[in-house]
Amino acid sequence: MKARTSDPTDALPRRSVVLAGVVVVAGALAASWILTAVRAANEGFDITDEGYYLLSYRWWAHNPLALTGVQYLYGPVFQWLGYDILSLRLFRLVTLVVVHLLFGYSFMRWLRGRRPNAAPTKLWELAGMAVILAAGGVSYTWMPQSPGYNDVILIGALALVSCVLWMATAVDRGRPVPFWVLMIAGVVIGTMVLAKWTSAVVIGLAVIAALVVLAGQGVKAVARGIGFAAAGIALTALVVQLFVIKLNVAVPGIMTVNRFIAGTSYSPAELLQMYWSTAVDLLGQTLRDHWPLLVAAVIAVFARSRWLQVVAAVLAVAALVLSVRRVVVDDAAIGGSAHVFDYPVTLLAAVLVALVVAVAALIAGRLRLTGRSALSRENARGWVVLALLAVLPMVQAFGTNNPLYVIGFSAFAAWAAVMIAVVTGIWVAPITARLLVGLVTIASLVAVASLSYTGLFQYPYRSKGHNELTVAATMPPLKGLYLDETAAQNYTALEAQLKPYLKPAGRPMLAFDKMAGLVLMLGGKPVGEAWVAPKERPRTAAGIEEVCQKGQPWSPGRPPIIILNRRISDVEITALHACLLDFRADYELLAPAKDTMGLQVYVPRRERAVKTP
């Protein structure tokens, strides 16, 4: 069989039909998760993690004690939106859609220069953008609907890589890199560092890739890039300093909280060990579940004769059926926090198929079994960019206390881009191999649509499912949201019990543990850090003591209301002493726990003597 030495020259109408089909299918899958997110935006409320984010945003300018600086990014936006949770959720959706479209356009613009025989029609770019946008639905697989620091890092990472892609495109075309691209890269870097300092890992890799790319135009281009990027970072710092928060207030607050947890959190060595072991486990599970598909992919590349290609096609179809069956049986395309260790196997299997086919095609080219593919002609700059995309999902998650893939797969769009690069770069490979990568890519997008739908409607984050969220919340901070009947009744009853103690708004409150959302819905203000967790009692106590060092952080006669879902411990009682409060002498139970959601709600004894709920 004669080896093919160049990309096929299919008729333009034929290729346009294929591209139009990809646009329609991927576009429909993208619309699926976007419309699902819109429909679910007014449903449910998580009083734990989401409540913490929103409470920190509500008091972003008044409470500098925070683990990260994300409150200085979303806090002003939340305020601008009138502290409306529904609007903030939709704002998150818009930012995710925009950044995925930007990333998709930047990637396809760069890739066209490396695929000279790509169809000369805008459908080519649109198809790639639709695929990448469809992959963005993983962001709605299990996390809260309101934005958090993970969203900033995801958005920042994709935006930063988009800047690198623009740089690479300019270098490939022999043009100077636009100064504004370099400055935007600096702004993104500054924003990411403010949001989460551990983003330095993904920033560092992106900067290395950018320097390699700019080196293609010489030392002056590298120096120019560093200069404009530094100017972008400085501009970010200046804007934050002048219009958001004084850095000499924000930075010490963040450093203080990080100092609180330094002795209780994972050490860097422990984190790396956990990341490695869980990644190996995930890879092992993926290979065990989907090895027939990977083997079929290799055979499809090396099978040269016509009858071997028929055999390879049969094997590929059978393996694909087995993989789909495995996904269905294992519920490995179902969203929700209970499935975060299952669905990553499905998505990883898809990208492994693309990588295996790419490696096999490169080897086949070296053995002269085929002609040189577009991938085999890639230069060093191109490989650096592709390598950055390949590792991006995992490295952007650095700093989490979870396995990297639990957070990392939200950047599945980067792997979708890798799959596009493979399927468009192996045209010298047999058609079975190309079709297999294409089908697996589309199948992964179908899985993403399923993940986002089930993650939002059936298993929303720490909330009842869609069918049970039927009662409109009556508390002003939750306006526009629908809750399950029991939660709505409980929240309303709790507010009624505390009503005499809540006027004016902004009453200091302490809610132990993981109940920041209760403080938010009652119009309260945190004392110390907004995050309060059962495993981090010393951190909570340190935050209370910190804010009381310069005197009581509340108006005279308005000490904090204390809400507990457990018995108060000596750690918290001692911390309250720093605020000149004696819990046993100064507080009284508001009502029996059965009347207050099963919680112990304590109000100041002096106020209790003169107010009757």
C-alpha positions as CSV (number, residue, x, y, z in Angstrom):
1,M,0.0,0.0,0.0
2,K,1.5,3.3,-1.0
3,A,2.3,5.7,1.8
4,R,0.5,9.0,1.8
5,T,3.0,11.9,1.9
6,S,0.7,14.9,2.3
7,D,-2.6,16.0,3.7
8,P,-5.5,15.1,1.6
9,T,-7.0,17.6,-0.8
10,D,-10.6,16.9,-0.3
11,A,-13.1,19.0,-2.1
12,L,-14.0,22.1,-0.1
13,P,-17.8,21.5,-0.1
14,R,-17.2,18.0,1.4
15,R,-15.0,19.3,4.2
16,S,-17.4,22.2,4.8
17,V,-20.2,19.8,5.4
18,V,-18.1,17.9,8.0
19,L,-17.1,21.2,9.7
20,A,-20.7,22.4,9.6
21,G,-21.7,19.1,11.3
22,V,-19.1,19.6,14.0
23,V,-20.3,23.2,14.6
24,V,-23.9,22.0,14.9
25,V,-23.2,19.1,17.2
26,A,-20.6,20.8,19.4
27,G,-22.6,24.0,19.4
28,A,-25.7,22.1,20.6
29,L,-23.7,20.4,23.4
30,A,-22.3,23.8,24.4
31,A,-25.8,25.3,24.4
32,S,-26.9,22.4,26.5
33,W,-24.7,23.2,29.5
34,I,-25.1,27.0,29.1
35,L,-28.9,26.8,29.1
36,T,-28.9,24.3,32.0
37,A,-26.7,26.7,34.0
38,V,-29.1,29.6,33.2
39,R,-32.1,27.5,34.2
40,A,-30.5,26.4,37.5
41,A,-29.1,29.8,38.4
42,N,-32.0,30.6,40.7
43,E,-32.1,27.2,42.4
44,G,-30.7,26.0,45.7
45,F,-28.3,27.6,48.2
46,D,-25.3,26.0,50.0
47,I,-24.7,27.5,53.4
48,T,-21.2,26.1,53.6
49,D,-18.7,26.8,50.8
50,E,-21.0,29.0,48.7
51,G,-22.2,30.8,51.8
52,Y,-18.5,31.5,52.7
53,Y,-17.7,32.9,49.3
54,L,-20.7,35.2,49.4
55,L,-20.3,36.3,53.0
56,S,-16.7,37.3,52.2
57,Y,-17.9,39.2,49.1
58,R,-20.6,40.9,51.1
59,W,-18.1,42.4,53.5
60,W,-15.1,42.5,51.2
61,A,-14.1,46.1,52.1
62,H,-14.6,45.6,55.9
63,N,-12.9,42.2,56.7
64,P,-9.3,41.8,55.5
65,L,-8.9,38.4,57.2
66,A,-9.1,36.0,54.2
67,L,-7.2,33.0,52.9
68,T,-7.0,34.6,49.4
69,G,-7.7,37.9,47.8
70,V,-10.6,36.7,45.7
71,Q,-13.1,38.9,47.7
72,Y,-11.4,42.0,46.2
73,L,-12.3,40.7,42.7
74,Y,-15.8,39.4,43.2
75,G,-16.7,41.6,46.2
76,P,-17.0,44.9,44.2
77,V,-18.9,43.0,41.5
78,F,-21.3,41.6,44.0
79,Q,-21.8,45.1,45.5
80,W,-22.4,46.5,42.0
81,L,-25.0,43.8,41.4
82,G,-26.9,44.9,44.5
83,Y,-25.7,41.8,46.5
84,D,-28.0,39.7,44.3
85,I,-26.9,36.1,44.3
86,L,-28.8,35.2,41.1
87,S,-27.0,38.0,39.2
88,L,-23.6,36.9,40.5
89,R,-24.2,33.4,39.4
90,L,-25.1,34.6,35.9
91,F,-22.1,36.8,35.9
92,R,-19.9,33.7,36.6
93,L,-21.6,32.0,33.6
94,V,-20.9,34.9,31.3
95,T,-17.3,35.1,32.3
96,L,-16.8,31.3,31.7
97,V,-18.4,31.5,28.3
98,V,-16.4,34.5,27.2
99,V,-13.1,33.1,28.3
100,H,-13.7,29.8,26.6
101,L,-14.6,31.6,23.4
102,L,-11.5,33.7,23.7
103,F,-9.4,30.7,24.3
104,G,-11.0,28.8,21.5
105,Y,-10.5,31.6,19.0
106,S,-6.9,32.2,20.1
107,F,-6.1,28.5,19.8
108,M,-7.7,28.0,16.4
109,R,-6.0,31.2,15.1
110,W,-2.6,29.8,16.2
111,L,-3.4,26.3,14.9
112,R,-4.4,27.5,11.4
113,G,-0.8,28.6,10.8
114,R,0.4,25.0,11.6
115,R,-2.2,23.3,9.4
116,P,-1.6,24.7,5.9
117,N,-4.1,22.4,4.3
118,A,-6.9,23.3,6.7
119,A,-10.2,24.2,5.0
120,P,-10.0,27.9,3.9
121,T,-13.3,28.7,5.6
122,K,-14.2,30.3,8.9
123,L,-16.1,27.1,9.6
124,W,-12.8,25.6,10.6
125,E,-12.3,28.1,13.4
126,L,-15.9,28.0,14.4
127,A,-15.8,24.2,14.7
128,G,-12.8,24.3,17.0
129,M,-14.3,27.1,19.1
130,A,-17.6,25.2,19.4
131,V,-15.7,22.1,20.6
132,I,-13.7,24.1,23.2
133,L,-16.8,25.9,24.4
134,A,-18.7,22.6,24.8
135,A,-15.8,21.3,26.9
136,G,-16.3,24.3,29.3
137,G,-19.3,22.7,30.9
138,V,-17.1,20.7,33.3
139,S,-17.1,23.9,35.4
140,Y,-20.7,23.1,36.4
141,T,-20.0,19.4,37.3
142,W,-20.0,19.7,41.1
143,M,-18.8,23.1,42.5
144,P,-21.1,25.8,43.9
145,Q,-22.8,28.0,41.4
146,S,-21.4,31.2,42.8
147,P,-17.9,32.0,41.7
148,G,-14.8,31.4,43.9
149,Y,-11.1,31.5,43.7
150,N,-11.0,28.3,41.6
151,D,-13.0,30.2,38.9
152,V,-10.5,33.1,38.9
153,I,-7.6,30.6,38.5
154,L,-9.4,28.8,35.7
155,I,-10.4,32.0,33.9
156,G,-6.9,33.4,34.4
157,A,-5.1,30.3,33.2
158,L,-7.1,30.1,30.0
159,A,-6.7,33.9,29.5
160,L,-3.0,33.7,30.1
161,V,-2.6,30.7,27.7
162,S,-4.6,32.7,25.2
163,C,-2.0,35.5,25.4
164,V,0.8,32.9,24.9
165,L,-1.1,31.7,21.8
166,W,-1.3,35.3,20.4
167,M,2.4,35.7,21.0
168,A,3.1,32.4,19.2
169,T,0.9,33.4,16.3
170,A,2.7,36.7,15.9
171,V,6.1,35.1,16.0
172,D,5.1,32.4,13.5
173,R,3.9,35.2,11.1
174,G,7.1,37.2,11.6
175,R,5.3,40.1,13.2
176,P,6.0,42.0,16.5
177,V,3.8,40.8,19.4
178,P,1.2,43.5,20.1
179,F,2.1,45.4,23.3
180,W,-1.4,45.1,24.6
181,V,-1.2,41.3,24.5
182,L,1.9,41.5,26.7
183,M,0.3,43.9,29.1
184,I,-2.9,41.9,29.4
185,A,-0.7,38.9,30.3
186,G,0.7,41.0,33.1
187,V,-2.7,42.1,34.3
188,V,-3.9,38.5,34.3
189,I,-0.8,37.4,36.3
190,G,-1.4,40.1,38.9
191,T,-5.0,39.2,39.2
192,M,-4.3,35.5,39.6
193,V,-1.7,36.1,42.3
194,L,-4.1,38.3,44.2
195,A,-6.8,35.6,44.0
196,K,-4.6,32.7,45.0
197,W,-0.8,32.8,45.5
198,T,-0.4,29.1,44.6
199,S,-1.4,30.1,41.1
200,A,2.3,30.9,40.8
201,V,2.8,27.3,39.6
202,V,0.6,27.6,36.4
203,I,1.8,31.2,36.0
204,G,5.4,30.0,36.0
205,L,4.9,27.4,33.3
206,A,3.0,29.9,31.2
207,V,5.7,32.5,31.6
208,I,8.4,29.9,30.6
209,A,6.3,29.0,27.5
210,A,6.0,32.7,26.6
211,L,9.7,33.3,27.0
212,V,10.5,30.3,24.7
213,V,8.0,31.7,22.1
214,L,9.4,35.2,22.3
215,A,12.9,33.9,22.0
216,G,12.0,33.1,18.4
217,Q,12.3,36.9,17.7
218,G,15.5,37.4,19.7
219,V,16.6,38.8,23.0
220,K,15.1,42.2,22.4
221,A,11.6,40.6,21.9
222,V,12.1,38.7,25.2
223,A,13.1,41.9,27.1
224,R,10.2,43.8,25.5
225,G,7.8,41.1,26.6
226,I,9.1,41.1,30.1
227,G,8.9,44.9,30.3
228,F,5.3,45.2,29.1
229,A,4.2,42.2,31.3
230,A,5.8,43.8,34.3
231,A,3.9,47.1,33.4
232,G,0.7,45.1,33.3
233,I,1.4,43.7,36.8
234,A,2.2,47.1,38.1
235,L,-1.0,48.5,36.6
236,T,-3.0,45.8,38.3
237,A,-1.4,46.7,41.7
238,L,-2.1,50.4,41.1
239,V,-5.7,49.9,40.2
240,V,-6.3,47.7,43.3
241,Q,-4.5,50.2,45.5
242,L,-6.3,53.3,44.2
243,F,-9.8,51.9,43.5
244,V,-10.3,48.7,45.4
245,I,-8.4,48.2,48.6
246,K,-5.1,49.4,50.0
247,L,-2.5,46.7,49.5
248,N,-1.1,47.5,53.0
249,V,-4.5,46.3,54.3
250,A,-5.2,43.4,52.0
251,V,-1.8,41.7,51.9
252,P,-1.3,41.6,55.7
253,G,-4.8,40.2,56.1
254,I,-4.1,37.4,53.7
255,M,-0.7,36.7,55.2
256,T,-2.2,36.6,58.7
257,V,-4.7,33.9,57.7
258,N,-2.1,31.9,55.9
259,R,0.1,32.1,59.0
260,F,-2.8,30.8,61.1
261,I,-3.1,27.6,59.0
262,A,0.6,27.1,58.3
263,G,1.0,24.6,61.1
264,T,-2.2,22.7,60.4
265,S,-2.5,22.3,56.7
266,Y,-0.6,20.0,54.4
267,S,3.1,20.6,53.9
268,P,4.3,21.0,50.3
269,A,5.9,17.5,50.5
270,E,2.6,16.0,51.7
271,L,0.6,17.7,49.0
272,L,2.9,16.5,46.3
273,Q,2.8,13.0,47.6
274,M,-1.0,13.1,47.7
275,Y,-1.2,14.6,44.2
276,W,1.1,11.9,42.8
277,S,-0.6,8.9,44.5
278,T,-4.1,10.0,43.5
279,A,-3.0,10.8,39.9
280,V,-1.4,7.3,39.7
281,D,-4.6,5.8,41.0
282,L,-6.7,7.7,38.5
283,L,-4.4,6.6,35.6
284,G,-4.5,3.0,36.7
285,Q,-8.3,3.0,36.9
286,T,-8.5,4.6,33.5
287,L,-6.2,2.0,32.0
288,R,-8.1,-0.9,33.6
289,D,-11.5,0.4,32.4
290,H,-10.6,1.5,28.9
291,W,-7.5,-0.5,27.8
292,P,-9.3,-2.1,24.8
293,L,-10.0,1.4,23.4
294,L,-6.3,2.4,23.8
295,V,-5.1,-0.8,22.2
296,A,-7.5,-0.4,19.3
297,A,-6.3,3.1,18.8
298,V,-2.7,1.9,18.4
299,I,-3.7,-0.9,16.0
300,A,-5.7,1.6,13.9
301,V,-2.5,3.6,13.3
302,F,-0.2,0.8,12.4
303,A,-2.7,-1.3,10.4
304,R,-1.7,-0.6,6.8
305,S,-3.3,-3.0,4.4
306,R,-7.0,-2.8,3.5
307,W,-8.0,-6.0,5.4
308,L,-6.0,-5.0,8.5
309,Q,-7.9,-1.7,8.4
310,V,-11.2,-3.5,8.3
311,V,-10.0,-5.5,11.3
312,A,-8.9,-2.4,13.1
313,A,-12.2,-0.7,12.4
314,V,-14.1,-3.6,13.9
315,L,-11.9,-3.6,16.9
316,A,-12.2,0.1,17.3
317,V,-16.0,-0.1,17.2
318,A,-16.1,-2.9,19.7
319,A,-13.7,-1.2,22.1
320,L,-15.7,2.0,21.8
321,V,-18.9,0.1,22.7
322,L,-17.2,-1.5,25.6
323,S,-16.0,1.9,26.9
324,V,-19.4,3.5,26.6
325,R,-20.9,0.5,28.4
326,R,-18.4,0.9,31.2
327,V,-19.2,4.6,31.5
328,V,-22.9,3.9,31.8
329,V,-22.5,1.0,34.3
330,D,-20.2,2.9,36.5
331,D,-22.2,6.2,36.4
332,A,-19.0,7.7,35.1
333,A,-20.8,10.5,33.2
334,I,-22.9,11.7,36.2
335,G,-22.1,15.0,37.9
336,G,-22.2,15.9,41.6
337,S,-19.7,15.8,44.4
338,A,-20.4,12.2,45.0
339,H,-19.1,11.3,41.6
340,V,-15.9,13.4,41.5
341,F,-13.8,10.2,41.6
342,D,-15.7,8.5,38.8
343,Y,-16.2,10.8,35.9
344,P,-12.5,11.9,35.6
345,V,-11.9,8.4,34.4
346,T,-14.2,9.0,31.4
347,L,-12.6,12.4,30.5
348,L,-9.0,11.1,31.0
349,A,-9.7,8.1,28.7
350,A,-10.7,10.5,25.9
351,V,-7.6,12.5,26.0
352,L,-5.4,9.4,26.4
353,V,-6.9,8.0,23.1
354,A,-5.8,11.2,21.4
355,L,-2.3,11.2,23.0
356,V,-1.8,7.5,22.1
357,V,-2.8,8.0,18.5
358,A,-0.5,11.1,18.3
359,V,2.5,9.1,19.6
360,A,1.8,6.1,17.4
361,A,1.5,8.4,14.4
362,L,4.8,10.0,15.2
363,I,6.4,6.6,15.5
364,A,4.9,5.4,12.3
365,G,6.2,8.4,10.5
366,R,9.7,7.8,11.9
367,L,9.5,4.2,10.7
368,R,8.5,5.5,7.2
369,L,5.2,3.6,7.4
370,T,3.5,6.9,6.5
371,G,4.4,10.3,5.3
372,R,5.3,13.1,7.7
373,S,2.2,14.4,9.5
374,A,1.6,18.0,10.6
375,L,2.5,16.9,14.1
376,S,5.9,15.4,13.0
377,R,6.7,18.8,11.4
378,E,6.0,20.7,14.6
379,N,8.9,23.0,15.8
380,A,10.1,23.5,19.4
381,R,7.8,26.5,20.0
382,G,4.8,24.5,18.9
383,W,5.7,21.5,21.2
384,V,6.1,23.9,24.1
385,V,2.6,25.3,23.5
386,L,1.1,21.9,23.2
387,A,2.9,20.7,26.3
388,L,1.5,23.7,28.2
389,L,-2.0,22.8,27.1
390,A,-1.5,19.1,28.1
391,V,-0.4,19.9,31.7
392,L,-2.6,23.0,32.2
393,P,-5.6,21.2,33.8
394,M,-3.5,19.7,36.5
395,V,-1.1,22.6,37.3
396,Q,-3.8,25.2,37.5
397,A,-5.3,23.2,40.4
398,F,-2.1,23.3,42.5
399,G,-2.7,24.4,46.1
400,T,-5.9,22.5,46.6
401,N,-6.2,20.0,49.4
402,N,-8.0,17.6,47.1
403,P,-6.6,15.4,44.4
404,L,-5.5,17.6,41.5
405,Y,-8.1,16.2,39.1
406,V,-11.0,17.1,41.4
407,I,-10.3,20.8,40.6
408,G,-8.2,20.3,37.5
409,F,-10.7,18.9,35.2
410,S,-12.6,22.2,35.2
411,A,-9.9,23.1,32.6
412,F,-10.9,20.3,30.3
413,A,-11.1,22.8,27.5
414,A,-7.3,22.7,27.3
415,W,-7.4,19.0,26.7
416,A,-10.1,19.5,24.1
417,A,-7.7,21.8,22.3
418,V,-5.0,19.0,22.4
419,M,-7.5,16.6,20.9
420,I,-8.3,19.1,18.1
421,A,-4.5,19.5,17.5
422,V,-4.2,15.7,17.2
423,V,-7.2,15.0,14.9
424,T,-6.1,17.9,12.6
425,G,-2.5,16.9,12.7
426,I,-2.6,13.2,11.7
427,W,-4.1,13.3,8.2
428,V,-1.4,10.9,7.0
429,A,-2.7,8.3,9.5
430,P,-5.4,5.7,8.4
431,I,-8.9,7.0,8.4
432,T,-9.9,4.6,11.2
433,A,-7.5,6.3,13.6
434,R,-8.7,9.7,12.6
435,L,-12.3,8.8,13.0
436,L,-11.7,7.2,16.3
437,V,-10.1,10.3,17.8
438,G,-12.9,12.4,16.3
439,L,-15.6,10.2,17.7
440,V,-14.0,10.0,21.1
441,T,-13.6,13.8,21.2
442,I,-17.3,14.2,20.5
443,A,-18.2,11.5,23.0
444,S,-16.3,13.3,25.7
445,L,-18.4,16.4,25.0
446,V,-21.5,14.4,25.3
447,A,-20.2,13.2,28.7
448,V,-19.6,16.9,29.6
449,A,-23.1,17.8,28.8
450,S,-24.4,14.9,30.9
451,L,-22.1,15.9,33.8
452,S,-23.2,19.6,33.8
453,Y,-26.9,18.6,33.6
454,T,-26.8,16.1,36.4
455,G,-24.4,18.2,38.4
456,L,-26.9,21.1,38.3
457,F,-30.3,19.5,38.3
458,Q,-30.0,16.1,39.9
459,Y,-27.1,16.4,42.3
460,P,-26.4,20.2,42.9
461,Y,-23.7,21.1,45.3
462,R,-25.0,20.4,48.9
463,S,-28.6,21.1,47.9
464,K,-31.7,19.1,47.0
465,G,-32.4,18.3,43.4
466,H,-34.3,20.4,40.9
467,N,-37.7,18.8,41.5
468,E,-37.6,19.7,45.2
469,L,-36.5,23.3,44.8
470,T,-40.0,24.8,44.6
471,V,-40.3,27.4,47.3
472,A,-39.3,31.0,46.8
473,A,-37.0,32.3,49.5
474,T,-38.5,35.1,51.5
475,M,-35.3,36.4,53.2
476,P,-33.9,39.5,51.3
477,P,-30.4,38.2,50.8
478,L,-31.8,35.1,49.1
479,K,-34.2,37.0,46.9
480,G,-34.9,35.3,43.6
481,L,-33.8,31.8,44.8
482,Y,-35.9,28.7,45.2
483,L,-35.3,26.3,48.0
484,D,-36.7,23.0,49.1
485,E,-39.7,23.4,51.4
486,T,-38.1,22.2,54.6
487,A,-35.1,24.6,54.2
488,A,-37.3,27.5,53.3
489,Q,-39.5,27.0,56.4
490,N,-36.5,26.5,58.7
491,Y,-34.7,29.7,57.5
492,T,-37.8,31.7,57.8
493,A,-38.5,30.5,61.3
494,L,-34.9,31.2,62.4
495,E,-35.1,34.7,61.0
496,A,-38.4,35.3,62.8
497,Q,-36.9,34.1,66.1
498,L,-33.9,36.4,65.7
499,K,-35.7,39.4,64.2
500,P,-35.5,41.6,67.3
501,Y,-31.7,41.3,67.3
502,L,-31.0,41.8,63.6
503,K,-31.9,45.6,63.2
504,P,-30.0,47.4,61.9
505,A,-28.3,45.0,59.4
506,G,-24.7,44.1,59.8
507,R,-25.1,42.4,63.2
508,P,-21.9,40.6,64.2
509,M,-22.3,36.9,64.2
510,L,-20.3,33.7,64.8
511,A,-21.6,30.5,63.2
512,F,-19.8,27.3,64.1
513,D,-19.2,25.4,61.8
514,K,-19.5,25.8,58.1
515,M,-22.6,28.0,58.3
516,A,-21.4,31.2,56.8
517,G,-24.5,31.1,54.6
518,L,-26.7,31.5,57.7
519,V,-24.8,34.7,58.6
520,L,-25.3,36.0,55.1
521,M,-29.1,35.3,55.0
522,L,-29.6,36.9,58.4
523,G,-27.9,40.0,57.3
524,G,-25.0,39.4,59.7
525,K,-21.3,40.3,59.6
526,P,-18.5,37.8,60.4
527,V,-16.2,38.3,63.4
528,G,-12.8,37.3,62.2
529,E,-12.4,35.2,59.1
530,A,-15.7,34.3,57.3
531,W,-14.6,30.7,57.0
532,V,-15.3,28.6,60.1
533,A,-14.6,24.8,59.8
534,P,-14.8,22.1,62.5
535,K,-11.3,20.8,61.7
536,E,-9.7,24.2,61.9
537,R,-10.8,25.5,65.3
538,P,-7.4,27.0,66.2
539,R,-7.6,29.0,62.9
540,T,-11.1,30.3,63.8
541,A,-10.0,31.2,67.3
542,A,-6.9,33.0,66.0
543,G,-9.1,35.1,63.7
544,I,-11.4,36.1,66.5
545,E,-8.5,37.1,68.7
546,E,-6.9,39.0,65.8
547,V,-9.8,41.3,65.3
548,C,-10.2,41.9,69.0
549,Q,-6.6,42.9,69.7
550,K,-7.4,46.6,69.1
551,G,-10.7,46.5,70.9
552,Q,-14.2,45.1,70.3
553,P,-14.9,45.1,66.6
554,W,-18.6,46.0,67.0
555,S,-20.8,48.9,68.1
556,P,-21.3,49.3,71.8
557,G,-24.0,47.0,73.2
558,R,-24.0,44.8,70.0
559,P,-21.7,41.8,70.7
560,P,-22.0,39.0,68.3
561,I,-24.8,36.5,68.1
562,I,-23.5,32.9,68.4
563,I,-24.9,30.0,66.4
564,L,-23.7,26.5,66.9
565,N,-24.4,23.1,65.4
566,R,-22.4,21.5,68.2
567,R,-21.4,22.3,71.8
568,I,-19.1,25.2,72.1
569,S,-15.5,24.2,72.9
570,D,-12.9,25.7,75.2
571,V,-11.0,26.9,72.1
572,E,-13.8,29.3,71.1
573,I,-14.6,30.3,74.7
574,T,-11.0,31.3,75.2
575,A,-11.0,33.3,72.0
576,L,-14.1,35.2,73.1
577,H,-12.2,36.2,76.2
578,A,-9.9,38.2,73.9
579,C,-13.0,40.2,73.0
580,L,-13.8,40.7,76.7
581,L,-16.7,38.3,76.5
582,D,-17.5,35.5,79.0
583,F,-19.6,33.0,77.1
584,R,-21.2,31.4,80.1
585,A,-22.0,34.7,81.9
586,D,-22.8,36.9,78.9
587,Y,-24.9,34.6,76.7
588,E,-28.3,32.9,76.9
589,L,-30.0,30.4,74.7
590,L,-32.5,32.1,72.5
591,A,-34.9,29.1,72.3
592,P,-34.9,25.3,72.4
593,A,-32.9,23.8,69.6
594,K,-36.0,22.2,68.1
595,D,-37.3,25.7,67.4
596,T,-34.1,26.9,65.7
597,M,-33.3,24.3,63.1
598,G,-31.8,22.1,65.6
599,L,-29.1,24.7,66.3
600,Q,-28.0,26.3,69.5
601,V,-28.5,30.1,69.1
602,Y,-27.1,32.3,71.8
603,V,-27.9,36.0,72.2
604,P,-26.4,38.5,74.6
605,R,-28.0,38.1,78.1
606,R,-28.4,41.9,78.4
607,E,-30.4,42.1,75.2
608,R,-32.4,39.0,76.0
609,A,-33.6,40.7,79.2
610,V,-35.2,43.5,77.3
611,K,-36.3,41.9,74.0
612,T,-38.9,39.2,73.5
613,P,-38.8,37.4,70.1
